Amino acid sequence: MKGLMLLRIAVAVILLTHSVFGIFNNGINDFGNLYLNQIGFAPLGVFLAWSIKLSHIAAAVLLLINKYVKPAGFVTIFILVMGIILVHFQEGWFVVGGGRNGVEYNFLLICVLLAIMFPNGLQRKI
C-alpha cells in the first residue's frame, strides 16, 4: 500500500466517523442549534452544521476513490481553519479528552490533507 493511499484512507475514516456519528446521535443539530446559532449564525446554524458534515462525507468518499482530491481538500481545510478560529483556538493547542478542545487535531488534519493534495510539494511548472 502506498503511503498517500494510506493517508487518504485514514483521513477518510476520520471524516466519516466524525460526521456519521453526529447524524445518529443528534450531534449535528445540537452543534447547529446550541453552538452555531448562539455565536451569531442564527437562523442558519443547523443548515451550516449539516453542510459541514455532508461536505466531510463527500470529501471522505472522494479521498477513498482518489477523485477530485484537491477540491475536496480545499473545502475541508477551509472548514478545519474555521473550526480553529470559531471553536478550538480559545481552548489552546492541546486536545485532551473528548469533545471540543485545542487546535492540534485540526492542525494535523490540515497538514495531512496538504501532503495528500501536493505529494511533490508546491512546484512551479516551467
Secondary structure, DSSP 4 states (H G I P E B T S, - for coil): --HHHHHHHHHHHHHHHHHHHHHHTTHHHHIIIIIIIIIIITTSHHHHHHHHHHHHHHHHHHHHHT-SHHHHHHHHHHHHHHHIIIIIGGG-S---SSSS--SHHHHHHHHHHHHHH-TT-S----
